[in-house]
Amino acid sequence: MSRGKSQLFLGTCLLMQASYSQPYKDLEVQSGATYALAFTSDSRYLLSAGSDRLVRLWHMPHGTLLARFGGASASVNALALLPDSVGTFWGASSDGKVYQWRLTDYRKAGGSVLKPQRAEALARRVTKSGPLQPWEAIAVHPTRPIVYVVGREGLLVGWDSEEGWLQTLQDSARVAYSLLFASHGKALYMGSGSGALLVIDPSTLSVQRTLRGHTKGIRGLAISPDQRYLATAGLDGKVMLWNLAEGLRTKTLEKHSDGVRAVAFSPDGRYLASAGKDGLLCIWALPTGRLEKAISLESPLWTIAFSPNGQYLVAGGEGGLLRLWRIDQLGIRPIQIIAETDSLYAPPTDLQDNIPQCRSTQPQRYAYIVGNEDYRSYQPTFTPAMNVPYAIRDAYTFRVYAEQVLGIPPLNIVFLQNATAAQMQRELEKLLLLIAAARGKAEIFFYYAGHGVPHPQTQESYLLPVDAAPTAPERGGLRLTDVVQKLGNSGAGKVWIILDACFSGGAREESPLAARGIRLRPKPVVLTGPVILISATSADEEALPYHQARHGLFTYFLLRALKLKGCQEVSVETLLEEAAAETTRYSLLLHQKLQRPTWIVSPALTDKVLSSPW
């Protein structure tokens, strides 16, 4: 089935049933259809691609067009981003080629269309003569340099972009539309034109399992944030949810009157969006499958995406349609702990809107920022409740404030999400080298949101990478005392260590040590060098979430204080006292638990260090 011209075919009855929601922004695409969307992991940039053979880069949330990437001789049908420092991304085209661009090249665009870094004619390599395979979907291996594409005629190709070898698999239906890689790298999912969902071993391209339910082809695929469920968008007009471990269909969602082309999970896993040829954008509540909202866009849709920070939803379709909504405009939000009618609580401030920019760039300031949230993908014994809700959102927002309020240059910021032990150690050692090069002038901001755990025998505090076992934190965990000593003795002029974690064995939801009933008073950390340690908790308390704001309690109120008073030259102590008071108040009101942030100044500094502004 080829991508055809726009047709308006919504019936009067359907229009009466569907609602219209005013978009936050309509992004201006000159012509043609929008086939593919991809957000960067920090939600700051959006890529869109379509029939005009271009990929566009937009700055969020204002929707500013930053650059256009070209080179393809036919429509760009799919995009895949790599998690590297230069924003490498791949595009799959109907001309039978795959193209590689770099997002960071937009700074030297100067209004011109940027050329690709690489172009590989995979279709011609597979088919020596005859018509070229138009690529419909693309996926990249999470840990290896392998690019996978699937063609409209059912051909799946795996290509090693470094060594050049190819693997292929031909779907028996000889039609295929969609492709998706699980983040753990153990399974590749392909939507067949027959309506079957193929579970494929990515190393051998052999079909391990076939799941059947749709009567027509599967056009779109999405995997839930916890990697437990897969959603399929069928050209039979149905959306199906599958339990991946058991291979069972758990729900069939029906509202669309024509083929469904795309599905996307919200980052918190509580909603599923679907988009169809009938012009409907549907939002379903999970796990019930209840239809929360149906929006009629009156034009066939091809693609949808949630921003990773959960704030925006974007849809693309025929006629250059590219529409962006804020989630709160759609009338949906994560499950609230607080009733909205409860007058005790005002709605939280949106930390990512109207951030002040009140300080010039401080070239000697450096930041090391970590948000460890998804432990379950790395720890087979973890339950979903043992993840750390909002840790990545906390870290990302702190990074934005580090740039705009604290004046830290982007190149001086290490930003890690779901970091392994090797990543955390490697980037810390790199930071120490940069500090040494600054010859005593460096000021360091070390921020960590994630699990902190006590050593079962020594009670010493550890920062827990996503792949380190909480029962043996000395194997891969970062001992807090070591972090303090390394940074304190690094030659930096000042080191701020900010921890939104607890070290008693507690957690924001459920402790990774909960099955053992551990709740310890951690051993005090001795500060050396010019270090100020700021902790979200005291002693054996828990670091709690603020669900309404989708942040950790302490991080939310610390950044709110920075937003409201960071440009007023108030002292650090004033900011901390305000954040601590609100954190303690809300911990009691929302959770009936006590959380008291604390801060300690090293003997190498005087308390006057807190009397100056950040």
N, C-alpha and C positions, 0 to 999 in steps of 0.2 A: 504494500500500500504506500503510495507516494504522498508527499505533503502537497496538498492541493491549494487552490485559491480560497479566499475567505468567502464564506456563505453565512448569511444571517437566516437562521431557520428555527428560532425559538418560537414556540406556539404561544397563543394568548393565555392559555391555562397555566403554562409553566411560568410565564412572566408574572402572573398574579401570585403564584406561590413563592417566588424568589424575591428576596429583598435587595435593596441597593445600599451600599455603604460608601460614603464619601471617601475617596482615597486621600491618604496623606500627601502623596506626590504622584504625578504622572511623569515618567521619565521620557524624554523626547527621543524617539527613534525615527529616523527619517522615513523609512519605507520597509516593506516586507514584513515577514513574521519573525517573532522571537521564539527560538526553539530551545534554548538552554540558558540556565542561570547557575551561578556559583558564587557564594560568599566566601571571603577570606575568614580564617578561623577567629580573628579578632572583631569581625563584623564591621570593619571600617571601610571595606571595599566590596563592590558587587561587580561581577562580570556577567555580561549578557551577549548572546550570539544568535545569529539567525540567517535568514535567507539572503541578506544583502552581502554575505561573505565576510562580514566584519565581526570582530569581538570588541565590545565597548567596556571601558572601565569607569565605574561611577564611584564617587566618594559619598559615603553614608554619614549622617542620615539625610543630608540636604539634597542628594541626588545630582551633584555636580559632575558633569562629564569631564574626565581627566585625560583620556586617551582613546585612540582607536588602533586596534591591531589587525593587520591585513595579511595578504599573501595567498589566501585560499582562492581557488578558481570556481568554487561552487559553495553552496550553503554550508555553514558550520553548524552541525546538528547536536553536538555534545561537548561538554567541557569537563576537565578534571584538574584540580589544583594539587600541587605537592606542598608538603609542610616544610619548605626550606626558607632560607633567609632572603632569597631574591624573588620569591613568589612565582616560581616556575609553574606554568600550566600548559596543558595539552588540549588541543581541539581536534575533533574528528569531523571530516568533511565528506560531502557527497561526491567530491572529485576523487575519492579513493585514497586520500592521503591523510596523515596525521601531522599536526603542526605544533611546534613548541615555541612559546613566547615567555618573556619574563615581565612580571607585573611592575617591578621597580624601574623598568625602562621608560615608564611614562614620564619621568622627570626630564628626559631629553627629547620628548616627542616634538615640542614646539609647534603643535598643530598638525604635523604630518602623520600619516598612517605608518605605524611601526611594522617593520618586517619581522618575520619569524626567525628565531635562532636556528631552528631545524625544520626540515620538511621531509617526511619519509613516505614514499609511494608504496605503501604496504599492499594495496590491492593489486598493483602490477607485479609485485614480487610473488604473490600467490597465484594470480591468473596471468599467465604470460601473454595471452592474446584474448581478444574478445572484449565485451563490455566490462567496465570497471565496477567493482563492488562499492556501492555508496554506504559509508559507515553511518550507523544509526546511534551508537552509544559507545562510550569509552570509560575505562576504569584503570586505575593505577595500583600496583601492588603497594601495600603500606610500608614495606621494609626493603623491597628489592627494586631495581630499575627496570621493571617489566610493565609494559603498556598493553592493555587488552582492548580490542575493539570488536564489535559485532556488526555484521552487515545486514542489509535489508533482506538478502537472500539466505540468511541463516548461517553464515560463516563466522565462526569465532576465531580470532587470531591473537596469540600471545607473542609479543615481540620484546626481546631484551634490548633496550635502547643503548646499552654499552657494548655488549658483545655481538649484537646483530642477529642472533638466531631467532627462528620462528617456530611456533607450534600452532596447529589448527584443529578445529573441531567443526564438523558440519552437522547442523541440526537436521533431523530427519524430515521435519516439516518444510525445510528450505525457506523459512521465513522467520525472522527474529527482529526484535525491536529494542530490547532493554538489557542493561548489564549493571551489576552492582557488586562491590567488593565489601566483605565484612572487615571491620577494622582490625580484628585479630589475625587476618591474613590466611585463615584456614579454609575459607569457602568463597566461591564465586557464584553468583546467582544470575541466571539468564532467563529472560522472558521470551518464550517461543511463540511463533505465530499460530501454533496449534492451540494455545491457551494453557500449555503446561509450563510449570516453573521448574527449571533444571538447576540442581545443586551440583556444582562442578568442583573437582579438585584442581586448584590453580597450578599445581606443579606438573600435573600430567594431562590436564584438560580432558579428564575422563568424567563422565556423568556418574555421580555417586547416588543420586536420588532424584526421582521425578514426582512432583506434587501436582495433582490435577484438580481443577475446580472450574476454571473459566471455560466457556464454550468458544471464545474467540481469543485472538492474540493478546498477550500482556504487553502493554505499551510503556508502563511506568513501574518502578520499584523503589521502595524506601525501607530502611531498617531502623528499628527503634533505638533510642540512645543506649539502652542497656543490652543491645544486640540479641534480645530474646525473641522479638517478633519481626515479621516481615509483612509489608503491605504491598499488594499488587493492584495495578490499575488495568482493568480489562476493557477491550474494545466491545465486550458484551454489555457495557454500561454498569458493571459491578466493581466494587472495591472489596478485596478479600484480605483478611488478617490471618497469618499463619504463625503457629508456635514452632520455632525452628528446631528446638531440641527434640520434639516429638513428631515433627512433620505433619501436624494436624491443622486443618483450617478451623479457626476459632470463631470467626464472624464473617458475615457477608453484609456489606453496607450498600443499600440501594436508594438512590435518589436521581441519579443522572438518567436522562432520556436517550443518550447516545454514548459513544465510546469514551471511556475515561483515559486520559493521556498521561496524567502525572499524579503522584502522591508525595507527601512530605510529612514527617513527624516534627512536632514542635520539640525544641531542645529538652524540655522537661518531661517529654513522653506522654503528656496528658491530652494532646490533641493530634488529630490527623487531618490534613487538608488534602482535598482531591480536586482536580480540574479536568474539564471534559470538552469534547467537541461541541456540546450543547451550550457552551458559554457559561456554565455554572461553576462557581467556586464553592465547594462545600467544606464545612469544618465540623468534624466529628469529635465528640468527647470520648476519651478512653478511660477505663476499659469497657464502659457500657456500650459504646457504639452509637450513642444518641446523637442525632443531627442537631448541632448547636446553631448553625447558621448556613444559609444558602444565598449566595450573592450572584445575581445575574449580570454578566458583563456584556451580553448581547454580541459577542464575537467569539469564535472558537478559540480555545485555550490549548497551549502546548506544554507549558512548564510552570512550576511553582517552587518556592523555596522559603523556608523560615531562616531568619538571621540566627547565627549561633548564640547570640546573647538573648534570644527570645523576644526581642522588642518589635520586630518587623516581619511582615509577610509580603512577598512580591510574587506577581503572576505575569506571565508573558503569553502572547497569542498572536493572532492574525492582525494584519493592518498596522504593524508597528506597536501593538499594545504592550506596554510595560508599566505596570501599576503597582504602587507601593502603599501599604497600610501600616499604621502603628497598631499593635495588637490591642491596645486598650480602646482604639476606635471601633474594633470589631465586636466589642462587648464580651470578649472572652478573657480569662485570666487564670493563672494557676489556682488550685484549691486554696482558699483562704483559711487561716486559723481564726482570724477575727471576722466577725459578722460585719458587713458593711454598714449596718444600721447602728452599730455600737458607737455612741458619741464620744467615748473615751479616746478613740484613735482617729487622728486625721490621716488622710491618704499620704503615703510616703513621698518624699521628694524624689523626682527622677534624677539620679546622679549624673546621667549621661547627657542631659539637655542643658544648654546654656552654661557650660563650664567656663568659669572665668579664666582669662589668660593675662595674668597680672605681673609676671616676672620675666625678664629677659633670659635668654639662654645662659645657663651656668655650665661652661665647658668642663669644669672639674667635678661635676656631680655625676655619679654613676648609680644605677639601680639594678638589683638582682631580684626578679619578681617570679614567684612560682605559685601556680594554682593546681593543686593535685585533687582531683574530684573523682575520677573513674578508676577505683581500685579493683572493682569486680572483674573487669576484662583481663586483669593480670593475676588476680588471686582467686583460684578456683573455689576456695572455701568461703569467700565473701558472699554475703547476700546483697541485693540492691540497696537495702537500708544502710549498709556499711559504707556506701559511697559518701562523699562530703558535698551535700547540695550547695550549689552556687559558688563553689571555690574558684572555678575558672572565671565566672562572672566577676567575682571579687578581684581576682588578679588582673583581669583585663581593665577593669575600671580604675584600679590603682595605677596601672600603667598610663592611662589617659591623663590622670591627675598628675602623675610624675612629669609628664611632658608639659602640660599646659599650666599647672599651678606651681610646681616645684622647679620648672625650668630645666629639666634634665634632657639633654639632646637625645633624639631617638637612637642614634648610633651608640650611645652610652648605656643602653638598656638591654639587659638580658631578660627575655620573657619566655617562660617555660610553662606548658600546659600538660598535665598528666605525665610528669617527668619521671623517668627511670633513675635508678641510682647512678648509672654511668653518666647520664646527661647532667644530673645535678652536680656531681663531682667535677666533671669536665668543665662546665661553665663557671663553677666556683674558682677553679684553678686559673682559668683565663682571666677572671675578674681580679685575682690577686696579682697577676702580671701587669694589668692595666694600672692598678693602684701603685705598684712599685715604680712604674714609669712616670707617675704624676709627682713624685718626689715630695710627698708630704702634703700636697694641696688637695688631694681627693677627699670628697665627702660622699659617703656610701649610704644608700637606702636599700636595706635587705628586707623584702616583704615575702611572707609565706602564708598561704592558706591551704590547709589540708589536714591530714591526720598527724597528730603528735602522739607518741606513745612512750610509756616508761619502760625501762629495762626491768624484766620480771624479778631479777635478783638485786641489782644495784640501785633501782629507782631513778637512774639518770634519764634525762629527757632526750628523745630522738625525734628528728623530722623524718617522716616516713615517705620515701619514694613509692610510686605505685606498684613497683615490682619487689618491694622488700617485705618480708614476713613480719607481722607485728609481734609474733611470739619470739622472734630472734632478731631484734632491730639492729644488733651489732653487725649483722651481715647485710650490708648495703644501706642501712639507715645512716643519716647524718647526725652524729652526736652533737647536741646543742653546745656543749662545752667546747668541742673542737671548732665549731663554726665561730663561736665568740673569740676564741684564742687566735684563730687564723686571721680574722678580720681585725681584731684588736692589735695584733702584732704586725700587720701588713704595711704599716707606715702611713695609713690614711690619717687625715686630720680629724675626722669625725665619722662615726659609724652609727647609724640608726638601724636597729633590728626590730622589725614589727611583725608580730606573730599572731595570726588569727587561728589559733589552734590551742588545744589543751593537752596536757601531758600526764593526765591521771588515768588514762584508759577510757575516758569518756569520748563523746563525739557529738556532732551536730544532730545526728539522728540515732544511730545505733553504733555502739563501740565495736571496733574489730576484735576486741577482747571480751565482748559482752558474754559470750558463751562460757567464759571462765569466771565471770563475776568480778573482774578486776576493777578496783577503783583505788588508786594509790595516791599518796601525797608525794609528788615528785621531789627529787633531791634538788636543793637550790643550786643555781648556776653562779659561779664566781666570775665576775667581769674583770677583764684585763684590757688595758689600752683605752683609747677614747671611745668607749662604747656606751650607747644608751639602749637598754632593752625595754621594749614596749610589748606587753603581753595582753591578749584579750581576756585573760582569766587570772584568778588568784588560786594558788594552792591546788586543791583537788576539784575545782569547779569545771563545768563543761563550757565549751565555746558553742553558743546556741545560734540557730538561724533566725532570720527575720523573713518569714515566708511572704508576707505581703509585699515587701520590697525586693524579694529574691536576692538577698545578700546575707552574709554573716552579720550578726547584730553589731559587733564592734566595728567591722570594716565600714558598714553603712553609716554609722554615726560619726566615725572619724572623717570619712570623706565628705559627709554632709557639713561638718564643721569647717572643713577646708573650703568647701564650695561657698559657704555663707560668709566666712571670716578670713579666708586665706589671703585676700587682697587688702585687708585692713591692717596689716602689719601687727596683728596680735601675737602674743607669745605662744610658743609650742605648749607650754604648760596650760594656758587657757584653753587651747584646742583640745588637749587631752582630758582636762577636767570636764569639759562639756560633753565630749564623747563618752567618757566613763559614766557620768551621771545618767545619761540617756540609755546607755547600754544596760546598766543595772536596773533602771526603772522598767524598761521594756522586758527584760528577762523575767522579772517578777510578774508583770501584767500578762505576758503572753504564755509563759512556760511554767510559772509558779516555781521557778528555780532562781538561785542567786548567781549572777555572773558579774564580777567586779574586775574590770581592767586595771592593770598595775604597770608602773614603769620604774626602772632602777637606773641610776646614773653611776658609771664606773668611778672608783676613787681617783682615776687619772684625770677626771673632769670635775668641775664644780657644779653645784646645782644651778648656777647662773646660766648654764648652757640651755636650760629650758625657758629662760626669760626672754630669749630672742625669738623672732619669727622664723618660720621655715623659708 
